[in-house]
Amino acid sequence: MSAPLEHADDERADRRARPPQSGKTGFAAVLANRAFLSIWTAQILSQTAQNSLWYALIIMVSNLTGQTPAGIGFTIILVQLPTVLFSSVSGVLVDRVSKHMILVGTNVIRVAGVMGYLAFNSHIAALYLITFLVAVVSQPFAPAEGSALPMLVEGEALITANSLFQMTFMASQAVGFAVSPIAIGLFGMQRTLIVLAILFALSALVLIPLPSVTRRRLPKEELPLVALAKRTWADLVEVTEFVLHDPPLAIALLQIALAPTLLLVLAEVGPDYLKHGLGIGETSTSLFFLLAPAGAGLALGMVILGQWGYRLRKDRLVLVALIALGVTVIGLASVSTIGQFWVSLRNAGLDIPQGVTLTSTMVPIAALLGIEVAFINAPVQTIVQQRATPELRGRVLALQQTLTAAIAIPPLILIGGVAAVVGTPATLTLMGLIIVCVGLAIVYYA
């Protein structure tokens, strides 16, 4: 090992040996960390810009294709497909090159992509091509970000850092999709795209001062294409064997894929269930009554974890939350039955509209669902980061992305047919039972 790397290792060892600064805990501890503040700020800027950009892209494609579902659907596929195809390979790259270079470079490429949208906004084929290429090149960003975080935040403060990341990740989705249509309406598409390019550029600038530990890379090897392909395959086999031989890590990767899959399924069947099953809202707005309280619960759960999560045992918290999540989904399917409580109040003389009673029953259940998802995601992400060794962490996090995308696809394809046969409430009940069984199986297996 070279002298600079030895010095860096010694410096990190000395830093780990020091007690926490000024006794700070929770949010105060991580926000006092300038390196974390830089990467967190970059996440806020880039994720908000990215979600705003996806909305703007859908608008551009809709205008060019006459708002056909096929055109918009193809755009979404071009965004999602690279995750399944290239995410694991990108993890190999993350473990071999500088995390700093990937984080900064990806945002610079996103700036170029936005400029491409500006130049070819009237050419549908060019928009598709730029979307696919930028999505492919962006694959290493999340594994690099996740790999860099444990380098910047140590010990039990890591769960607080992950809570903040999860919170701002969800908030950036809401803000991005809310702000983009307003900006396009007020300033037009071109000016909106310019602002998004500026946000990506600012994200790259904020990341430049990250400490030298994020610039470490493996020694460069000059390999022919065939040898490079064999090395890449060997790296993928290595990370797969590493995960399979670490049951707690394998379980954590399974757990972290369940919550996003559940939320996507709820987004698919929720409007029909709320509109036709419960009579809540219109088809275009009913999902708000489910996702808004769930989002509020998610934020509350992240705040609780961020402030006090370091005191909790992460693996037990996740298992309890996973089983509770299954029970809550069953409760969501039983809103009509649970809502009979309000009928007794109506019989007692209170004039309570039926829609209000069902909404009042569903909102707390949806909020509880959000809290439980928070209690799963942030602790599990921390477990994954801590159990993955530094030289494999990028590949493990990339494998996480691939598994999450792959596990979500079959339920999304099947759930519509199942709901058509047995009904949405029965489908939700079945989902809840499956989640409970998975949780109990993990308890037994562990």
N, C-alpha and C positions, 0 to 999 in steps of 0.2 A: 504494500500500500504506500502511496506517495505521502510525502510530508504534509501537504495541505489537507489531505483526507484524514490523516492521523490527528492533526490539530483540530479538525472539525469534530472528529469522534470524541476527543478529549474534552472539547468545549461543551458538547452535548452532555457528556457524562457529568461534568461539573455542574451543569445547569439542572440536571435531574436530581443531583444530590442536595441542592439548595432547597430550603423550605419555601412554601408559597409566600409570595410577596405580600407584606402588610396584612396577612391573615384574611385577605379578601376571598369570598366564595361566590358561587352563582354567577349572575350576569356581570357583576362588577369585576370579577377576576378575569374573564375572557375579554371584556371590552377594554380593560387596561393593557391588553396585549396588542401592541401596534401591528405586529405581523398578521394576527388574526383579523384585526380591524380592516387591514388592507384587502385581504382575500374576501372578507364578508361584504365590504363595500363593492368590490368588483362583482360579487355574485348578485347583489341587488341590482346593479346597473345592467349587467349582461342578461340576467334572466328576465327582467322587465322588458328590455329591448327585444329579446328573442321572442317572447310571447306576443308583444305588440307586432313584431314583424310577421309572425305566422298569421295573425288576423289580417294584416295588410295584404299578405300574399293571397289569402283566400279571396279577398275582395278583388284583387287584380285578376285572378284566374276566373272568378265568377263573371266579371265584366267581359272577358274575352271568350268564354265558353257559353254565354247565355244562361248562367246560373244552373247548369246541369249538374245533378248529383255526381255523375260519373267523373266530371272534370275535377270537382272539389275532392271527391274520394281518392282520385289518383294522386292529387297533391298530398293528401294526408299519408298515403302509402309511401310516397317518396321520402317523406320526413321520417316515418317509422321504420321502414325496411333496413336502412343502414345500421340501426341498432342491433337487429337480429343478425345481420350478415357480418358486420365488421367490429362490433363492440369488443368481443373477446380478443381479436387480433390487435385492437388498439391498446388493450391492456399490456401486451408484450412491448409495444412501443413505450408506454408510460414507464415500465420498469427498466428500460434501457437508456432513455434519454432524459434530459433535464425537464423536471416538472415545470420549472419557471418558463422555459422556452415554449412548452405546450400551452400553458395558460395565457401567456402574452400573445403567442403566435396565432392561437385559435381566434382570439378577439380581433386581431388584425385581419385575418381571413374573412371574418364576418363583416368587417367594414367593406372589404372588397366585394363580398357577395351583395351587400346593400347597394353598392355603386353599380353592380351588374343589373340589379332590378331596376334601377333608375334608367340605365342605358337601354334596356330591352323590355320595358314595361308593356309594350304592345305586341310582343312576340311570345306566344304561349309555349312553344318548344324551348325557347331560351330560358324562360322562367322555370320550366320543369328541370332542365339540365342544371341550372345554377342551384336550384333547391336541393337536388340530389347530391351534387358535388360538395356543397357547403355542409350538408348533413353528414356526409362521409367524413370530411376533414374535421368536423366538430366532435366526432366520437371520442377522441382521447380526452376531451376537456373534463368531463365529470370524473373519470377515474384519476386523472392528474390532480384535480381539486380535492377529491377524497383522500388521495395518498399524501398530499401536502399538509392536510389539516393536522394529522397526528405529529408531524414534524414541528408544527407551530404551537400546538396546545398539548399540554402534558397531563397525565394522570386522570383524576376524576373530573377535571374541568372539561374533558373531551365530550362528555355527555351534554354539558351546557352548550358547548360550541355547536354540536350536532343539532340540538334543539333550536338554536337560533337559525342555523342553516335550513332546517326543515320548515320553520315558521316563515322565513323570508322567501323560501322557494314557493310555498303555497300562496303567500301574499303577492308575489310577483306575477303569478298566473292571473290572479283576480285583477290586479292593477293593470297589467299589460292588456288584457282583453277588454277592460273597461275604458282605458285611456285611448287606445288606438282608434276606435270609431269616433270618439270626440275630436281627436286631433285631426283625423282625415276630414271630418266634416267642417272643422274651423279653418284648417290651413291647407288642405288638399293633400293628395298622395305624395307628390314630390317633396314638399317641405317636411312632411312626416317622416319619409324615408331618410332625409338628410339628418333630422334630429336623432333617429335611431342609429345611424352611422356614427354620430358624435358620441352617443352613449357607449357604443362598443369601443370606440377609441379611448374614451375616458376610463373604461374598465381595464384596457390594456395598460394605460399609464399608471393607474393605481397599483397594478401588480408588479411593476418594474422594481420597486424597492424591496421586494420580498428577500428574506435573508439567504445567505449563500447555501444553506443546507438544501434548499429547493433547487439548486443548480447542479447537484450531483448527478453524474451519469456513469454508466458502465463504459469501460474502454472501447473505443471504436474498433470494429473488426472489418477488414476488407474481405467480403465473401461473395462468391458468384451467386447468381440468382437461385440456382437449384439448392445450393448449400444454405442460403438465407431462408428459403422456404422450409427446408428440413429443420433448421434451427427454430423457426417460428412454430412449426408443428410440435417440436420437442418442448418448447416453452408452454404451449397450450396443454399438452399432456401432463407436464409437470404441475401446473396449477390445478388441473382437474384431480390428479392423484393427491395433491396436498389437501384439497377440500374434502375428498372422500375419506382420507385418513384422519380428518379432524371433525368428528361428528358434531360437536357444538357449533363449529363454523358452518357446516352443511345445513344444520337445522336453522341457524340464523339466516342463511341465504333463502331458505324456503319461507321462513316467517316474513321476511321483508318483502317478498313478492306477493303475499296474500292480500295485504291491505290495499295496494294500488289496483289489484285485480278486482277486489270487491267494489271499490269506488267506481271503476269503469263499468262494471255490471249494473250498479245502482243507477248510473247515468243513463244506461241503455234502457232499463225496464222502469225506472222511476217515473217518467212523465205519464206513461200509460196507467201505472198503479195509482198515482195521485189523482189524475184527472178522472179516470173511469172507475177505479176501485173505491176511492175515498171522496171524490167530488171536490177536490181541492185545486183551485187555480185553473187556468186555461192550459191547453197543451203546450203552448210556447213559454209559459211562465211557471208552470207547476213545479218544475225541478228546483226553482229558487227556494221553495218552502222546505225542501229536503237538504239541499247543499248549503244554504246560508246558515242554518243552525249547526250543521255538521262542521262547517268552516269555523264558526265561532267556538265550538267545542274543541276543534283541533288547535286553535290558537291558545285557548285556555290550558289545554294539556301541555303544549310546548312551554308555556310560561311556568307551569308547575314544575316540569322537568328541569327547565333551565335554572330555576332558583334552588330546587331541593333534590333534583334527581341524583346528585352525587352521593346522597345518603342511602339510596335504595339499591338493592341487589338486582342488577339488570335482568338476569336470566329468569328469575322468579316473577318479576314485574311483567315481563313480556308474556309469559305463559298464562298468568292470571288475566291479563288484558286480552289475550287471544281467545280464551274460553269465554270471557265476558262479551267479547265482540260477537261471537256466534249467538249467544243468548240475546243480545241486543237486536241482531238482524231478525231473529225469530219474533221478538217483540215488535219490530217494525212491521212484520207481516201480520201481526195480530192487533193492529191499531183499532180496527173496528170493534173487536171484542173488548179490548182494554177500555175503549171509549164508552162502554156501557156505564161506567162510573158516573159520567155526566148525565146519563139518562135519569138516574135516580135523583140528581139535583133538579133536572127539568120537571120530573114528576112531583118534586116538592114545591114547585111553584116558580122556579127560576126560569126566565125566558131566555134560553141559550140556543142560538142557531146551531144546526147540526154541523155545518162547516167549521164553525168556531170550535166546537167540542173536539172534532177530529184533529184539527190543526193544533189545538192545545195539548192533545195527547201525543201527536207525532213529533212536535218540535223538541221536547225534552229528550225523547228517544234518539232523534237525529243528533242532538248535541252530545249525548253520551257516546254515540258511535264515533263522533269526531275525537273526543277525549281518548277513547280506547285506541284509535288508530295512532294518535300521538304517542301513547304509552307503548306502542309496538315499534314504530318507525325509528325514533331517535335512539332508544336503548339498543335496538338490534344493529343499527348502523354503527354505533360505538363498539359493540361486540365484534362486528366484522373487521373494523379498522384495527382493533387491538389484537385480535387473534391472527390476522394476516401478517406475516413477516415483512419487513420493509422491502426486501428484494422481490416479493411476490404481491405486494399490496395492490399495485396498479392492475395486475391481471385478475386478482380476486374481485376488485370493484367492477372491472369490465365484465367479468363473468356474471356478477350480480345484475348488471344492466341487461345482459342477454337473457338471463333466466326470467327476469321480471317481464320483459317484453314477450318472451315465448310462452310463459305460463298464462299470460292474460289472453292470448289469442283464442285458444279452444273454448273457454267459457263464453267469450263474446260471440263466437260463431254459434254455439249450441243453445245459449240461454233463451234466445228469441223463440226457437222451436219448442223448447220445454215449456216456456210460459204460455205459448199458444195451446198446448195440449192440456196442461194441468192448472193453468191460471197463475197470475203473478204472485198472489199471497203464498200459494203452495211452493212456488219456485223459490221465493225468499226464505221460506221455512226450510226447504231442502238445503239451500246455501248455508243457513245458520247451523244446521245439524252437521254439515260437512266440516265447517270451521271448528265446531265444538269437538268433533271426533279427531280432527287433526291435532288440536290442543291436547286432548287426553292421550292420544298416541305418543305425542312428544314427551308428556309427563311420564308415561310408562317406559318409553325408550330411554329417557335420560336417567 
